[in-house]
Amino acid sequence: MNNMLIRAISGAVFVSVLVISILYSANSFLGLFFLLMLISVNEFSKMLKVKGIEPYFLSVSLFLSAILPIWDYTTFYTDAISLLIVTFFFIKVLFKKNAKPLEELGSFMLCIAYACVSYLFIVKIPFTTHLSEYNGILILGVFVLIWSSDTFAYLTGVTIGKTKLLERISPKKTVEGFAGGVIATMLISYLISLKFTVLLTHQWIILGVIVSIFGVIGDLIASMFKRQTGVKDSGKIIPGHGGVIDRLDSIIFAAPFIYLYLKFITENVS
């Protein structure tokens, strides 16, 4: 089986699992992204050479703190556990012989900030309209916009792309590709707004712009990390595509901005 066919099949399976999990229920969505978060933490820990189980325990605790309010549960205990884990890691480095505190603590905190915290925003996106009501269409729309941006940026880039966007990080990305991705995503946003009225037309279009711009930045940041650590892919879990971070790098960086925008229009725009 050639690589293109493997890539196509594994990509279709990944997208199918994602879409089904999103549309089936809030629990299936949360469960899938809990798993994807842990895989991302594993991939990034290996890239940064962060050893130990603390990143995993802290990620689980932070994830629970993010979703417990959905069911009106207190986050006191999970917040306390998170604090204890961070404190333990600091003390562990403090008493470690031949430790490199800035390097080890910096890598640990970067691993959590990049591979965990972004997922806390992702899982909140479908609940921005109302904390106790899950809106799968909203988060699915976000993914459709991300896929649209990536696809049309690539097609525009290979067709008319000439001006390099950031050659030292990603030699193949072009300014023309970036612009084409943004424009196409705005059009897709408009078409989505005709069918799904969870957001107004102009709100969908603004969301498309946010997704496009910060998604590309997220892609570039992931490329920067991989170049610095000397790896081609973040992992091997998705044949032909690499790791989970390779597939979700756009939304990993864009998620906080998407969430804050949706939160703003929900609370401040009538």
Disulfide bonds with the S-S distance in Angstrom:
none
